[in-house]
C-alpha cells in the first residue's frame, strides 16, 4: 500500500497523477479512495472534478468514506461530497 501513495496527486494541479491512477488495478484504486476523497474538499482545485469522476466509478466503495466526511466539521467538504458525488450515485430501486 505504501508504494501506492506515490501515485497520489502532489498538488491541486497534478492532473497527470489522476491519469496514472486510472492505470492501476481496481483493488489498488479502491485502497486509495479515502486519500482521493480529500481532493474534493474544494471543487475549485484543478484536479477536483477529475478526482470526482474517478471516485464515481466506485460508487459502492466510496459510500463508507463519504459517511466519514460527514462525521467531521468541514461543512464545505460535506457540501462538495453531496454536490459532486452523492447526487450522482446510482439509486437503488426496491
N, CA, C and O atoms as a CHARMM CRD file, in Angstrom:
* protein
*
  376
    1    1 UNK  N      0.82100  -1.19900   0.00000 PROA 1      0.00000
    2    1 UNK  CA     0.00000   0.00000   0.00000 PROA 1      0.00000
    3    1 UNK  C      0.86300   1.26000   0.00000 PROA 1      0.00000
    4    1 UNK  O      0.53400   2.24500  -0.66100 PROA 1      0.00000
    5    2 UNK  N      1.95500   1.22400   0.73500 PROA 2      0.00000
    6    2 UNK  CA     2.81300   2.41600   0.84400 PROA 2      0.00000
    7    2 UNK  C      3.28300   2.89500  -0.52900 PROA 2      0.00000
    8    2 UNK  O      3.32800   4.09800  -0.78400 PROA 2      0.00000
    9    3 UNK  N      3.63200   1.96500  -1.40800 PROA 3      0.00000
   10    3 UNK  CA     4.09300   2.38100  -2.74200 PROA 3      0.00000
   11    3 UNK  C      2.98300   3.07900  -3.52700 PROA 3      0.00000
   12    3 UNK  O      3.26900   3.88400  -4.41400 PROA 3      0.00000
   13    4 UNK  N      1.73200   2.78300  -3.21400 PROA 4      0.00000
   14    4 UNK  CA     0.62000   3.41200  -3.91700 PROA 4      0.00000
   15    4 UNK  C      0.50200   4.89800  -3.58900 PROA 4      0.00000
   16    4 UNK  O     -0.01900   5.67600  -4.38900 PROA 4      0.00000
   17    5 UNK  N      0.98300   5.28700  -2.41600 PROA 5      0.00000
   18    5 UNK  CA     0.95000   6.70100  -2.05400 PROA 5      0.00000
   19    5 UNK  C      1.73700   7.55000  -3.04600 PROA 5      0.00000
   20    5 UNK  O      1.47800   8.74500  -3.18400 PROA 5      0.00000
   21    6 UNK  N      2.69000   6.94300  -3.73200 PROA 6      0.00000
   22    6 UNK  CA     3.47000   7.66500  -4.74500 PROA 6      0.00000
   23    6 UNK  C      2.61100   8.09000  -5.94100 PROA 6      0.00000
   24    6 UNK  O      2.98400   8.98700  -6.69700 PROA 6      0.00000
   25    7 UNK  N      1.45200   7.43100  -6.10100 PROA 7      0.00000
   26    7 UNK  CA     0.55900   7.75900  -7.20600 PROA 7      0.00000
   27    7 UNK  C     -0.36700   8.92500  -6.87500 PROA 7      0.00000
   28    7 UNK  O     -0.95900   9.51900  -7.77600 PROA 7      0.00000
   29    8 UNK  N     -0.49700   9.25300  -5.60200 PROA 8      0.00000
   30    8 UNK  CA    -1.40400  10.32400  -5.20100 PROA 8      0.00000
   31    8 UNK  C     -0.93800  11.66900  -5.75000 PROA 8      0.00000
   32    8 UNK  O      0.26200  11.89700  -5.90400 PROA 8      0.00000
   33    9 UNK  N     -1.88500  12.55900  -6.04400 PROA 9      0.00000
   34    9 UNK  CA    -1.51000  13.88900  -6.54800 PROA 9      0.00000
   35    9 UNK  C     -0.59200  14.61500  -5.56600 PROA 9      0.00000
   36    9 UNK  O     -0.71900  14.48300  -4.34900 PROA 9      0.00000
   37   10 UNK  N      0.31700  15.36800  -6.12200 PROA 10     0.00000
   38   10 UNK  CA     1.27000  16.14000  -5.31100 PROA 10     0.00000
   39   10 UNK  C      0.72600  17.52100  -4.96300 PROA 10     0.00000
   40   10 UNK  O      1.07100  18.10000  -3.93200 PROA 10     0.00000
   41   11 UNK  N     -0.14500  18.04500  -5.85600 PROA 11     0.00000
   42   11 UNK  CA    -0.75700  19.35000  -5.61300 PROA 11     0.00000
   43   11 UNK  C     -2.05300  19.43300  -6.40500 PROA 11     0.00000
   44   11 UNK  O     -2.41000  18.49300  -7.11700 PROA 11     0.00000
   45   12 UNK  N     -2.75700  20.54900  -6.28600 PROA 12     0.00000
   46   12 UNK  CA    -4.07700  20.68500  -6.89800 PROA 12     0.00000
   47   12 UNK  C     -4.05500  20.82800  -8.41600 PROA 12     0.00000
   48   12 UNK  O     -5.11000  20.91900  -9.04600 PROA 12     0.00000
   49   13 UNK  N     -2.87400  20.84900  -9.00100 PROA 13     0.00000
   50   13 UNK  CA    -2.73200  20.94000 -10.45300 PROA 13     0.00000
   51   13 UNK  C     -2.25900  19.62900 -11.08200 PROA 13     0.00000
   52   13 UNK  O     -2.06200  19.56500 -12.29500 PROA 13     0.00000
   53   14 UNK  N     -2.07800  18.59800 -10.28300 PROA 14     0.00000
   54   14 UNK  CA    -1.44000  17.34200 -10.71700 PROA 14     0.00000
   55   14 UNK  C     -2.40800  16.40900 -11.45700 PROA 14     0.00000
   56   14 UNK  O     -2.70300  15.31000 -10.98800 PROA 14     0.00000
   57   15 UNK  N     -2.88900  16.85600 -12.60400 PROA 15     0.00000
   58   15 UNK  CA    -3.79600  16.06100 -13.44000 PROA 15     0.00000
   59   15 UNK  C     -3.11300  14.76800 -13.89400 PROA 15     0.00000
   60   15 UNK  O     -3.76300  13.73100 -14.02900 PROA 15     0.00000
   61   16 UNK  N     -1.81700  14.83600 -14.12600 PROA 16     0.00000
   62   16 UNK  CA    -1.06100  13.66200 -14.57100 PROA 16     0.00000
   63   16 UNK  C     -1.19000  12.51200 -13.56700 PROA 16     0.00000
   64   16 UNK  O     -1.25700  11.34900 -13.96500 PROA 16     0.00000
   65   17 UNK  N     -1.22400  12.82800 -12.28400 PROA 17     0.00000
   66   17 UNK  CA    -1.37200  11.79000 -11.26100 PROA 17     0.00000
   67   17 UNK  C     -2.70500  11.07200 -11.40600 PROA 17     0.00000
   68   17 UNK  O     -2.78100   9.85500 -11.23700 PROA 17     0.00000
   69   18 UNK  N     -3.74700  11.81800 -11.71600 PROA 18     0.00000
   70   18 UNK  CA    -5.07200  11.20700 -11.88000 PROA 18     0.00000
   71   18 UNK  C     -5.03400  10.20600 -13.03200 PROA 18     0.00000
   72   18 UNK  O     -5.59200   9.11400 -12.92800 PROA 18     0.00000
   73   19 UNK  N     -4.38300  10.57400 -14.11500 PROA 19     0.00000
   74   19 UNK  CA    -4.27400   9.67400 -15.26100 PROA 19     0.00000
   75   19 UNK  C     -3.47600   8.41800 -14.90400 PROA 19     0.00000
   76   19 UNK  O     -3.81400   7.32400 -15.35700 PROA 19     0.00000
   77   20 UNK  N     -2.43900   8.56400 -14.11100 PROA 20     0.00000
   78   20 UNK  CA    -1.64300   7.40600 -13.68400 PROA 20     0.00000
   79   20 UNK  C     -2.46500   6.49400 -12.77900 PROA 20     0.00000
   80   20 UNK  O     -2.36900   5.27000 -12.87300 PROA 20     0.00000
   81   21 UNK  N     -3.25700   7.08100 -11.92100 PROA 21     0.00000
   82   21 UNK  CA    -4.09600   6.28900 -11.01200 PROA 21     0.00000
   83   21 UNK  C     -5.07300   5.43400 -11.81500 PROA 21     0.00000
   84   21 UNK  O     -5.33700   4.28700 -11.45400 PROA 21     0.00000
   85   22 UNK  N     -5.60300   5.98000 -12.88600 PROA 22     0.00000
   86   22 UNK  CA    -6.54600   5.23200 -13.72400 PROA 22     0.00000
   87   22 UNK  C     -5.92500   3.95700 -14.28600 PROA 22     0.00000
   88   22 UNK  O     -6.64300   3.02300 -14.64400 PROA 22     0.00000
   89   23 UNK  N     -4.60600   3.91300 -14.36500 PROA 23     0.00000
   90   23 UNK  CA    -3.91400   2.73500 -14.87000 PROA 23     0.00000
   91   23 UNK  C     -3.68200   1.65400 -13.82600 PROA 23     0.00000
   92   23 UNK  O     -3.20300   0.56800 -14.15200 PROA 23     0.00000
   93   24 UNK  N     -4.01500   1.94100 -12.58000 PROA 24     0.00000
   94   24 UNK  CA    -3.84500   0.96700 -11.50700 PROA 24     0.00000
   95   24 UNK  C     -4.97100  -0.06200 -11.54400 PROA 24     0.00000
   96   24 UNK  O     -5.98500   0.13400 -12.21200 PROA 24     0.00000
   97   25 UNK  N     -4.78100  -1.14500 -10.82700 PROA 25     0.00000
   98   25 UNK  CA    -5.82600  -2.16000 -10.74300 PROA 25     0.00000
   99   25 UNK  C     -6.98500  -1.64700  -9.89900 PROA 25     0.00000
  100   25 UNK  O     -6.83000  -0.69400  -9.13500 PROA 25     0.00000
  101   26 UNK  N     -8.12100  -2.26900 -10.03500 PROA 26     0.00000
  102   26 UNK  CA    -9.30600  -1.90300  -9.25600 PROA 26     0.00000
  103   26 UNK  C     -9.00600  -1.93700  -7.75900 PROA 26     0.00000
  104   26 UNK  O     -9.36000  -1.01000  -7.03000 PROA 26     0.00000
  105   27 UNK  N     -8.36100  -2.99300  -7.30900 PROA 27     0.00000
  106   27 UNK  CA    -8.04400  -3.13700  -5.87700 PROA 27     0.00000
  107   27 UNK  C     -7.11600  -2.02300  -5.40500 PROA 27     0.00000
  108   27 UNK  O     -7.28200  -1.50300  -4.30100 PROA 27     0.00000
  109   28 UNK  N     -6.15000  -1.65800  -6.22400 PROA 28     0.00000
  110   28 UNK  CA    -5.22700  -0.58100  -5.85400 PROA 28     0.00000
  111   28 UNK  C     -5.95100   0.75900  -5.75900 PROA 28     0.00000
  112   28 UNK  O     -5.72200   1.53600  -4.83200 PROA 28     0.00000
  113   29 UNK  N     -6.82400   1.01900  -6.72500 PROA 29     0.00000
  114   29 UNK  CA    -7.57200   2.28000  -6.69600 PROA 29     0.00000
  115   29 UNK  C     -8.48200   2.32100  -5.46900 PROA 29     0.00000
  116   29 UNK  O     -8.57400   3.34700  -4.79600 PROA 29     0.00000
  117   30 UNK  N     -9.14300   1.22500  -5.18500 PROA 30     0.00000
  118   30 UNK  CA   -10.03700   1.18000  -4.02000 PROA 30     0.00000
  119   30 UNK  C     -9.26300   1.49000  -2.74300 PROA 30     0.00000
  120   30 UNK  O     -9.78200   2.16600  -1.85500 PROA 30     0.00000
  121   31 UNK  N     -8.05100   1.01300  -2.64500 PROA 31     0.00000
  122   31 UNK  CA    -7.25800   1.29500  -1.44100 PROA 31     0.00000
  123   31 UNK  C     -6.89800   2.78200  -1.32700 PROA 31     0.00000
  124   31 UNK  O     -6.61600   3.26700  -0.23100 PROA 31     0.00000
  125   32 UNK  N     -6.90700   3.50300  -2.45000 PROA 32     0.00000
  126   32 UNK  CA    -6.58600   4.94000  -2.44300 PROA 32     0.00000
  127   32 UNK  C     -7.80900   5.84300  -2.26500 PROA 32     0.00000
  128   32 UNK  O     -7.65700   7.05500  -2.11200 PROA 32     0.00000
  129   33 UNK  N     -9.00800   5.27900  -2.28200 PROA 33     0.00000
  130   33 UNK  CA   -10.21600   6.10200  -2.25500 PROA 33     0.00000
  131   33 UNK  C    -10.27200   7.10100  -1.10000 PROA 33     0.00000
  132   33 UNK  O    -10.63800   8.25300  -1.33100 PROA 33     0.00000
  133   34 UNK  N     -9.92800   6.72000   0.12800 PROA 34     0.00000
  134   34 UNK  CA   -10.00700   7.72200   1.21100 PROA 34     0.00000
  135   34 UNK  C     -9.10900   8.93700   0.96300 PROA 34     0.00000
  136   34 UNK  O     -9.51100  10.07400   1.21500 PROA 34     0.00000
  137   35 UNK  N     -7.90800   8.69200   0.47500 PROA 35     0.00000
  138   35 UNK  CA    -6.98200   9.79900   0.19400 PROA 35     0.00000
  139   35 UNK  C     -7.45400  10.61400  -1.01000 PROA 35     0.00000
  140   35 UNK  O     -7.30500  11.83600  -1.02700 PROA 35     0.00000
  141   36 UNK  N     -8.01300   9.95500  -2.00300 PROA 36     0.00000
  142   36 UNK  CA    -8.50900  10.67300  -3.17600 PROA 36     0.00000
  143   36 UNK  C     -9.70000  11.55900  -2.81400 PROA 36     0.00000
  144   36 UNK  O     -9.85800  12.65100  -3.35900 PROA 36     0.00000
  145   37 UNK  N    -10.51900  11.08900  -1.90900 PROA 37     0.00000
  146   37 UNK  CA   -11.67700  11.86500  -1.48300 PROA 37     0.00000
  147   37 UNK  C    -11.27300  13.21600  -0.89000 PROA 37     0.00000
  148   37 UNK  O    -12.02300  14.18800  -0.98000 PROA 37     0.00000
  149   38 UNK  N    -10.10500  13.27000  -0.29400 PROA 38     0.00000
  150   38 UNK  CA    -9.61200  14.52600   0.27800 PROA 38     0.00000
  151   38 UNK  C     -9.44500  15.61500  -0.78800 PROA 38     0.00000
  152   38 UNK  O     -9.49100  16.80500  -0.47700 PROA 38     0.00000
  153   39 UNK  N     -9.25100  15.20200  -2.03900 PROA 39     0.00000
  154   39 UNK  CA    -9.00700  16.17000  -3.11100 PROA 39     0.00000
  155   39 UNK  C    -10.27800  16.84500  -3.60500 PROA 39     0.00000
  156   39 UNK  O    -10.21700  17.69900  -4.48900 PROA 39     0.00000
  157   40 UNK  N    -11.42900  16.47700  -3.04900 PROA 40     0.00000
  158   40 UNK  CA   -12.63100  17.22700  -3.42300 PROA 40     0.00000
  159   40 UNK  C    -13.09200  18.13000  -2.27400 PROA 40     0.00000
  160   40 UNK  O    -14.24900  18.54700  -2.22600 PROA 40     0.00000
  161   41 UNK  N    -12.18800  18.42100  -1.36600 PROA 41     0.00000
  162   41 UNK  CA   -12.52000  19.36800  -0.30300 PROA 41     0.00000
  163   41 UNK  C    -12.81900  20.74700  -0.87600 PROA 41     0.00000
  164   41 UNK  O    -13.53100  21.54200  -0.26200 PROA 41     0.00000
  165   42 UNK  N    -12.28000  21.02300  -2.03600 PROA 42     0.00000
  166   42 UNK  CA   -12.57500  22.27200  -2.73100 PROA 42     0.00000
  167   42 UNK  C    -12.66100  21.95600  -4.22500 PROA 42     0.00000
  168   42 UNK  O    -11.64600  21.71200  -4.87800 PROA 42     0.00000
  169   43 UNK  N    -13.86600  21.96200  -4.74900 PROA 43     0.00000
  170   43 UNK  CA   -14.07100  21.57900  -6.14400 PROA 43     0.00000
  171   43 UNK  C    -13.43600  22.57200  -7.11000 PROA 43     0.00000
  172   43 UNK  O    -13.33900  22.29100  -8.30500 PROA 43     0.00000
  173   44 UNK  N    -13.00500  23.72000  -6.61600 PROA 44     0.00000
  174   44 UNK  CA   -12.33700  24.70600  -7.46500 PROA 44     0.00000
  175   44 UNK  C    -10.88400  24.33600  -7.74900 PROA 44     0.00000
  176   44 UNK  O    -10.26000  24.93000  -8.62900 PROA 44     0.00000
  177   45 UNK  N    -10.34200  23.37600  -7.02700 PROA 45     0.00000
  178   45 UNK  CA    -8.99600  22.90300  -7.33700 PROA 45     0.00000
  179   45 UNK  C     -9.03600  22.24600  -8.71000 PROA 45     0.00000
  180   45 UNK  O    -10.00000  21.55800  -9.04500 PROA 45     0.00000
  181   46 UNK  N     -8.02000  22.45100  -9.48300 PROA 46     0.00000
  182   46 UNK  CA    -7.98100  21.97000 -10.86900 PROA 46     0.00000
  183   46 UNK  C     -8.24700  20.46700 -10.96700 PROA 46     0.00000
  184   46 UNK  O     -8.96500  20.03100 -11.86600 PROA 46     0.00000
  185   47 UNK  N     -7.69200  19.68300 -10.07500 PROA 47     0.00000
  186   47 UNK  CA    -7.86200  18.23000 -10.19000 PROA 47     0.00000
  187   47 UNK  C     -9.16000  17.71500  -9.58300 PROA 47     0.00000
  188   47 UNK  O     -9.52600  16.56500  -9.82300 PROA 47     0.00000
  189   48 UNK  N     -9.86200  18.52600  -8.80900 PROA 48     0.00000
  190   48 UNK  CA   -11.04800  18.04900  -8.09100 PROA 48     0.00000
  191   48 UNK  C    -12.11400  17.42800  -8.99800 PROA 48     0.00000
  192   48 UNK  O    -12.60800  16.35000  -8.67000 PROA 48     0.00000
  193   49 UNK  N    -12.49200  18.04500 -10.11300 PROA 49     0.00000
  194   49 UNK  CA   -13.50200  17.40300 -10.97200 PROA 49     0.00000
  195   49 UNK  C    -13.04700  16.05400 -11.53100 PROA 49     0.00000
  196   49 UNK  O    -13.84400  15.12200 -11.63900 PROA 49     0.00000
  197   50 UNK  N    -11.77100  15.95400 -11.88200 PROA 50     0.00000
  198   50 UNK  CA   -11.24000  14.67900 -12.40000 PROA 50     0.00000
  199   50 UNK  C    -11.24800  13.60000 -11.30900 PROA 50     0.00000
  200   50 UNK  O    -11.56100  12.44000 -11.57400 PROA 50     0.00000
  201   51 UNK  N    -10.90500  13.99300 -10.10200 PROA 51     0.00000
  202   51 UNK  CA   -10.93800  13.05700  -8.97200 PROA 51     0.00000
  203   51 UNK  C    -12.37600  12.61100  -8.71800 PROA 51     0.00000
  204   51 UNK  O    -12.62800  11.43000  -8.47500 PROA 51     0.00000
  205   52 UNK  N    -13.31700  13.55200  -8.77200 PROA 52     0.00000
  206   52 UNK  CA   -14.72100  13.21900  -8.55900 PROA 52     0.00000
  207   52 UNK  C    -15.19500  12.19400  -9.59300 PROA 52     0.00000
  208   52 UNK  O    -15.89000  11.23800  -9.24600 PROA 52     0.00000
  209   53 UNK  N    -14.82200  12.39000 -10.85200 PROA 53     0.00000
  210   53 UNK  CA   -15.17200  11.43300 -11.90800 PROA 53     0.00000
  211   53 UNK  C    -14.63600  10.04900 -11.57600 PROA 53     0.00000
  212   53 UNK  O    -15.34000   9.04900 -11.71800 PROA 53     0.00000
  213   54 UNK  N    -13.39500  10.00000 -11.13500 PROA 54     0.00000
  214   54 UNK  CA   -12.77300   8.72600 -10.77900 PROA 54     0.00000
  215   54 UNK  C    -13.49500   8.08000  -9.59900 PROA 54     0.00000
  216   54 UNK  O    -13.77400   6.88200  -9.62100 PROA 54     0.00000
  217   55 UNK  N    -13.79300   8.86200  -8.58100 PROA 55     0.00000
  218   55 UNK  CA   -14.48700   8.33100  -7.40300 PROA 55     0.00000
  219   55 UNK  C    -15.84300   7.74400  -7.77400 PROA 55     0.00000
  220   55 UNK  O    -16.24700   6.72000  -7.22200 PROA 55     0.00000
  221   56 UNK  N    -16.53700   8.37500  -8.69200 PROA 56     0.00000
  222   56 UNK  CA   -17.86200   7.90200  -9.08600 PROA 56     0.00000
  223   56 UNK  C    -17.83200   6.58200  -9.84300 PROA 56     0.00000
  224   56 UNK  O    -18.87500   5.96200 -10.05200 PROA 56     0.00000
  225   57 UNK  N    -16.65500   6.15100 -10.25000 PROA 57     0.00000
  226   57 UNK  CA   -16.53500   4.83400 -10.87300 PROA 57     0.00000
  227   57 UNK  C    -16.58400   3.72100  -9.82200 PROA 57     0.00000
  228   57 UNK  O    -16.64400   2.54000 -10.16500 PROA 57     0.00000
  229   58 UNK  N    -16.55800   4.10200  -8.54500 PROA 58     0.00000
  230   58 UNK  CA   -16.56600   3.15500  -7.43300 PROA 58     0.00000
  231   58 UNK  C    -17.66300   3.53800  -6.43300 PROA 58     0.00000
  232   58 UNK  O    -17.37500   3.79000  -5.26300 PROA 58     0.00000
  233   59 UNK  N    -18.91900   3.58200  -6.89200 PROA 59     0.00000
  234   59 UNK  CA   -19.98800   4.11900  -6.04500 PROA 59     0.00000
  235   59 UNK  C    -20.16800   3.37000  -4.72500 PROA 59     0.00000
  236   59 UNK  O    -20.29000   4.00000  -3.67500 PROA 59     0.00000
  237   60 UNK  N    -20.18600   2.06900  -4.76100 PROA 60     0.00000
  238   60 UNK  CA   -20.38300   1.30800  -3.52200 PROA 60     0.00000
  239   60 UNK  C    -19.20100   1.44900  -2.57300 PROA 60     0.00000
  240   60 UNK  O    -19.36800   1.46600  -1.35300 PROA 60     0.00000
  241   61 UNK  N    -18.02900   1.54800  -3.13400 PROA 61     0.00000
  242   61 UNK  CA   -16.81600   1.61100  -2.31600 PROA 61     0.00000
  243   61 UNK  C    -16.60000   2.98500  -1.67300 PROA 61     0.00000
  244   61 UNK  O    -15.96200   3.07600  -0.62400 PROA 61     0.00000
  245   62 UNK  N    -17.12000   4.05100  -2.28300 PROA 62     0.00000
  246   62 UNK  CA   -16.89000   5.37800  -1.69700 PROA 62     0.00000
  247   62 UNK  C    -17.89000   5.74200  -0.61000 PROA 62     0.00000
  248   62 UNK  O    -17.63600   6.64400   0.18900 PROA 62     0.00000
  249   63 UNK  N    -19.01500   5.05600  -0.57200 PROA 63     0.00000
  250   63 UNK  CA   -20.05700   5.42000   0.40200 PROA 63     0.00000
  251   63 UNK  C    -19.53800   5.42400   1.84100 PROA 63     0.00000
  252   63 UNK  O    -19.79700   6.39200   2.55600 PROA 63     0.00000
  253   64 UNK  N    -18.82000   4.39600   2.30400 PROA 64     0.00000
  254   64 UNK  CA   -18.32300   4.45100   3.69500 PROA 64     0.00000
  255   64 UNK  C    -17.37700   5.62700   3.94000 PROA 64     0.00000
  256   64 UNK  O    -17.33900   6.17400   5.04200 PROA 64     0.00000
  257   65 UNK  N    -16.63100   6.00900   2.94000 PROA 65     0.00000
  258   65 UNK  CA   -15.68800   7.12000   3.08200 PROA 65     0.00000
  259   65 UNK  C    -16.42900   8.46200   3.11000 PROA 65     0.00000
  260   65 UNK  O    -16.03200   9.38400   3.82200 PROA 65     0.00000
  261   66 UNK  N    -17.49300   8.55700   2.33900 PROA 66     0.00000
  262   66 UNK  CA   -18.31200   9.76700   2.37300 PROA 66     0.00000
  263   66 UNK  C    -18.95500   9.90400   3.75600 PROA 66     0.00000
  264   66 UNK  O    -19.03500  11.00200   4.30700 PROA 66     0.00000
  265   67 UNK  N    -19.40400   8.79200   4.30000 PROA 67     0.00000
  266   67 UNK  CA   -20.00100   8.82800   5.64700 PROA 67     0.00000
  267   67 UNK  C    -19.02000   9.40100   6.66200 PROA 67     0.00000
  268   67 UNK  O    -19.41100  10.15200   7.55600 PROA 67     0.00000
  269   68 UNK  N    -17.75300   9.04700   6.52400 PROA 68     0.00000
  270   68 UNK  CA   -16.73700   9.56800   7.45400 PROA 68     0.00000
  271   68 UNK  C    -16.57100  11.07300   7.30900 PROA 68     0.00000
  272   68 UNK  O    -16.33000  11.76900   8.29600 PROA 68     0.00000
  273   69 UNK  N    -16.69700  11.57700   6.09100 PROA 69     0.00000
  274   69 UNK  CA   -16.61500  13.02300   5.87700 PROA 69     0.00000
  275   69 UNK  C    -17.71100  13.71800   6.70000 PROA 69     0.00000
  276   69 UNK  O    -17.48700  14.78800   7.26700 PROA 69     0.00000
  277   70 UNK  N    -18.88000  13.10300   6.75600 PROA 70     0.00000
  278   70 UNK  CA   -19.99300  13.71200   7.48000 PROA 70     0.00000
  279   70 UNK  C    -19.85200  13.61000   8.99400 PROA 70     0.00000
  280   70 UNK  O    -20.67400  14.15500   9.73100 PROA 70     0.00000
  281   71 UNK  N    -18.82800  12.92500   9.45800 PROA 71     0.00000
  282   71 UNK  CA   -18.54100  12.86700  10.89000 PROA 71     0.00000
  283   71 UNK  C    -17.63000  14.01800  11.33000 PROA 71     0.00000
  284   71 UNK  O    -17.42100  14.21800  12.52700 PROA 71     0.00000
  285   72 UNK  N    -17.09200  14.76800  10.37500 PROA 72     0.00000
  286   72 UNK  CA   -16.20400  15.87500  10.74800 PROA 72     0.00000
  287   72 UNK  C    -16.94800  17.20800  10.66500 PROA 72     0.00000
  288   72 UNK  O    -18.13900  17.24600  10.35800 PROA 72     0.00000
  289   73 UNK  N    -16.24800  18.27600  10.93400 PROA 73     0.00000
  290   73 UNK  CA   -16.85100  19.61100  10.99900 PROA 73     0.00000
  291   73 UNK  C    -16.67300  20.43400   9.72700 PROA 73     0.00000
  292   73 UNK  O    -17.04200  21.60800   9.70100 PROA 73     0.00000
  293   74 UNK  N    -16.12200  19.84700   8.68200 PROA 74     0.00000
  294   74 UNK  CA   -15.84000  20.59000   7.45300 PROA 74     0.00000
  295   74 UNK  C    -17.09400  20.66000   6.58100 PROA 74     0.00000
  296   74 UNK  O    -17.32600  19.78800   5.74400 PROA 74     0.00000
  297   75 UNK  N    -17.89500  21.69600   6.78300 PROA 75     0.00000
  298   75 UNK  CA   -19.15600  21.83100   6.06300 PROA 75     0.00000
  299   75 UNK  C    -18.96900  22.02500   4.56000 PROA 75     0.00000
  300   75 UNK  O    -19.80900  21.59800   3.76900 PROA 75     0.00000
  301   76 UNK  N    -17.88300  22.66100   4.16900 PROA 76     0.00000
  302   76 UNK  CA   -17.62000  22.85300   2.74300 PROA 76     0.00000
  303   76 UNK  C    -17.35200  21.50100   2.07800 PROA 76     0.00000
  304   76 UNK  O    -17.86700  21.22000   0.99600 PROA 76     0.00000
  305   77 UNK  N    -16.54800  20.67400   2.73100 PROA 77     0.00000
  306   77 UNK  CA   -16.25300  19.34100   2.19000 PROA 77     0.00000
  307   77 UNK  C    -17.53500  18.52400   2.12000 PROA 77     0.00000
  308   77 UNK  O    -17.74900  17.80700   1.14300 PROA 77     0.00000
  309   78 UNK  N    -18.37700  18.61300   3.11800 PROA 78     0.00000
  310   78 UNK  CA   -19.66300  17.91300   3.10800 PROA 78     0.00000
  311   78 UNK  C    -20.49700  18.37000   1.91500 PROA 78     0.00000
  312   78 UNK  O    -21.09500  17.55600   1.21100 PROA 78     0.00000
  313   79 UNK  N    -20.52700  19.68500   1.70000 PROA 79     0.00000
  314   79 UNK  CA   -21.29000  20.21700   0.57200 PROA 79     0.00000
  315   79 UNK  C    -20.79200  19.63300  -0.74600 PROA 79     0.00000
  316   79 UNK  O    -21.58700  19.18500  -1.57200 PROA 79     0.00000
  317   80 UNK  N    -19.47400  19.63800  -0.94000 PROA 80     0.00000
  318   80 UNK  CA   -18.93900  19.12500  -2.20300 PROA 80     0.00000
  319   80 UNK  C    -19.19300  17.63400  -2.35200 PROA 80     0.00000
  320   80 UNK  O    -19.43900  17.16400  -3.46200 PROA 80     0.00000
  321   81 UNK  N    -19.14100  16.89000  -1.27300 PROA 81     0.00000
  322   81 UNK  CA   -19.47300  15.46100  -1.34700 PROA 81     0.00000
  323   81 UNK  C    -20.90500  15.27600  -1.83500 PROA 81     0.00000
  324   81 UNK  O    -21.17700  14.43700  -2.69400 PROA 81     0.00000
  325   82 UNK  N    -21.81900  16.07300  -1.27400 PROA 82     0.00000
  326   82 UNK  CA   -23.21600  15.99600  -1.70400 PROA 82     0.00000
  327   82 UNK  C    -23.36900  16.41500  -3.16100 PROA 82     0.00000
  328   82 UNK  O    -24.03800  15.74000  -3.94400 PROA 82     0.00000
  329   83 UNK  N    -22.75100  17.52400  -3.51400 PROA 83     0.00000
  330   83 UNK  CA   -22.94600  18.11300  -4.83400 PROA 83     0.00000
  331   83 UNK  C    -22.28600  17.33100  -5.96200 PROA 83     0.00000
  332   83 UNK  O    -22.89300  17.14000  -7.01600 PROA 83     0.00000
  333   84 UNK  N    -21.05900  16.87800  -5.75700 PROA 84     0.00000
  334   84 UNK  CA   -20.34600  16.23200  -6.87300 PROA 84     0.00000
  335   84 UNK  C    -20.30600  14.71300  -6.78300 PROA 84     0.00000
  336   84 UNK  O    -19.92300  14.04600  -7.74400 PROA 84     0.00000
  337   85 UNK  N    -20.69500  14.16200  -5.64100 PROA 85     0.00000
  338   85 UNK  CA   -20.68800  12.70700  -5.52100 PROA 85     0.00000
  339   85 UNK  C    -22.08000  12.14100  -5.25000 PROA 85     0.00000
  340   85 UNK  O    -22.64400  11.43800  -6.08900 PROA 85     0.00000
  341   86 UNK  N    -22.62000  12.44400  -4.09600 PROA 86     0.00000
  342   86 UNK  CA   -23.85300  11.79500  -3.65900 PROA 86     0.00000
  343   86 UNK  C    -24.98600  11.95600  -4.66200 PROA 86     0.00000
  344   86 UNK  O    -25.69100  10.99100  -4.95700 PROA 86     0.00000
  345   87 UNK  N    -25.16700  13.14400  -5.18200 PROA 87     0.00000
  346   87 UNK  CA   -26.29100  13.32700  -6.10600 PROA 87     0.00000
  347   87 UNK  C    -26.08700  12.61600  -7.45200 PROA 87     0.00000
  348   87 UNK  O    -27.01000  12.53800  -8.26300 PROA 87     0.00000
  349   88 UNK  N    -24.88700  12.10500  -7.68000 PROA 88     0.00000
  350   88 UNK  CA   -24.59700  11.37600  -8.91900 PROA 88     0.00000
  351   88 UNK  C    -24.47700   9.87300  -8.71000 PROA 88     0.00000
  352   88 UNK  O    -24.24900   9.12800  -9.66300 PROA 88     0.00000
  353   89 UNK  N    -24.63000   9.43000  -7.47700 PROA 89     0.00000
  354   89 UNK  CA   -24.58000   7.99900  -7.21400 PROA 89     0.00000
  355   89 UNK  C    -25.82100   7.32600  -7.78100 PROA 89     0.00000
  356   89 UNK  O    -26.90000   7.91800  -7.80100 PROA 89     0.00000
  357   90 UNK  N    -25.67100   6.09800  -8.23800 PROA 90     0.00000
  358   90 UNK  CA   -26.85700   5.40300  -8.76500 PROA 90     0.00000
  359   90 UNK  C    -27.85500   5.15700  -7.62900 PROA 90     0.00000
  360   90 UNK  O    -27.47900   4.87400  -6.49100 PROA 90     0.00000
  361   91 UNK  N    -29.12800   5.27400  -7.97600 PROA 91     0.00000
  362   91 UNK  CA   -30.16000   4.99900  -6.97400 PROA 91     0.00000
  363   91 UNK  C    -30.44800   3.50400  -6.94700 PROA 91     0.00000
  364   91 UNK  O    -30.23500   2.78200  -7.92200 PROA 91     0.00000
  365   92 UNK  N    -30.92500   3.08300  -5.82400 PROA 92     0.00000
  366   92 UNK  CA   -31.25400   1.66800  -5.64300 PROA 92     0.00000
  367   92 UNK  C    -32.77300   1.55000  -5.69000 PROA 92     0.00000
  368   92 UNK  O    -33.47300   2.21700  -4.92900 PROA 92     0.00000
  369   93 UNK  N    -33.28100   0.70700  -6.57500 PROA 93     0.00000
  370   93 UNK  CA   -34.73400   0.51000  -6.60400 PROA 93     0.00000
  371   93 UNK  C    -35.08700  -0.69500  -5.73500 PROA 93     0.00000
  372   93 UNK  O    -34.37100  -1.69500  -5.68500 PROA 93     0.00000
  373   94 UNK  N    -36.18700  -0.55700  -5.07800 PROA 94     0.00000
  374   94 UNK  CA   -36.62900  -1.64300  -4.18300 PROA 94     0.00000
  375   94 UNK  C    -37.96400  -2.15700  -4.63100 PROA 94     0.00000
  376   94 UNK  O    -38.51200  -3.07100  -4.01400 PROA 94     0.00000
